[in-house]
Amino acid sequence: MPLLSNIERRAVERTQKQTRKQDIIKLVQVRFGNIPENLEYSINQIDDTSLLEQIFVSAISVNSLEDFSQLFNSNSGELE
């Protein structure tokens, strides 16, 4: 018998994704102040764990909100 059922595993994964999204938004807010609603909305629409990780690392290393937005938009093709 598996330690976690498929339903439990999906719930854990969903929670991890939501937490990563909140971490990205909070990190960008702390570094650069308020972020545009459309950018926050776009972050919340991402369902790819590896893409969320890439965006999180990018949010740490970029120098400005504009740089983050450009980087985010250049990866938007991966969102579709």
C-alpha positions as CSV (number, residue, x, y, z in Angstrom):
1,M,0.0,0.0,0.0
2,P,1.5,3.4,-1.0
3,L,2.3,5.9,1.7
4,L,0.2,8.5,0.0
5,S,-2.7,8.0,-2.3
6,N,-2.9,9.7,-5.7
7,I,-5.4,12.2,-4.3
8,E,-3.1,13.0,-1.4
9,R,-0.1,13.3,-3.7
10,R,-2.0,15.7,-6.0
11,A,-3.1,17.7,-3.0
12,V,0.5,18.0,-1.7
13,E,1.7,19.0,-5.2
14,R,-1.0,21.6,-5.5
15,T,-0.1,23.0,-2.1
16,Q,3.6,23.2,-3.1
17,K,2.8,25.0,-6.3
18,Q,0.6,27.5,-4.5
19,T,3.3,28.1,-1.9
20,R,6.0,28.7,-4.6
21,K,3.7,31.2,-6.4
22,Q,3.2,33.0,-3.1
23,D,7.0,33.0,-2.5
24,I,7.7,34.5,-6.0
25,I,5.1,37.2,-5.5
26,K,6.4,38.0,-2.0
27,L,10.0,38.0,-3.1
28,V,9.3,40.4,-5.9
29,Q,7.2,42.7,-3.6
30,V,10.0,42.8,-1.0
31,R,12.7,43.5,-3.6
32,F,10.8,46.0,-5.8
33,G,7.6,47.1,-4.1
34,N,4.1,46.5,-5.5
35,I,3.9,44.5,-8.6
36,P,1.4,45.0,-11.4
37,E,-1.8,43.0,-11.0
38,N,-1.5,41.4,-14.4
39,L,2.0,40.1,-13.5
40,E,0.7,38.6,-10.2
41,Y,-2.2,37.1,-12.1
42,S,0.1,35.6,-14.7
43,I,2.3,34.1,-12.0
44,N,-0.8,32.5,-10.4
45,Q,-1.8,30.9,-13.7
46,I,1.5,28.8,-13.9
47,D,1.0,25.1,-13.3
48,D,4.5,23.9,-14.2
49,T,6.7,23.2,-11.2
50,S,10.0,23.5,-13.0
51,L,8.9,26.8,-14.5
52,L,7.9,28.1,-11.1
53,E,11.4,27.2,-9.8
54,Q,13.0,29.0,-12.7
55,I,11.0,32.1,-12.1
56,F,11.8,32.0,-8.4
57,V,15.5,31.8,-9.0
58,S,15.2,34.7,-11.6
59,A,13.3,36.8,-9.0
60,I,16.3,36.5,-6.7
61,S,18.9,37.5,-9.3
62,V,17.3,40.2,-11.4
63,N,18.1,43.9,-10.8
64,S,14.7,45.5,-11.3
65,L,11.0,44.8,-11.7
66,E,11.4,45.7,-15.3
67,D,14.1,43.1,-15.8
68,F,11.9,40.5,-14.0
69,S,8.9,41.4,-16.2
70,Q,11.0,41.1,-19.4
71,L,12.4,37.7,-18.2
72,F,8.9,36.5,-17.2
73,N,7.5,37.6,-20.6
74,S,10.3,35.9,-22.5
75,N,9.3,32.7,-20.8
76,S,5.5,33.2,-21.4
77,G,5.7,30.9,-24.4
78,E,6.3,28.1,-21.9
79,L,3.0,28.9,-20.2
80,E,0.9,28.1,-23.2
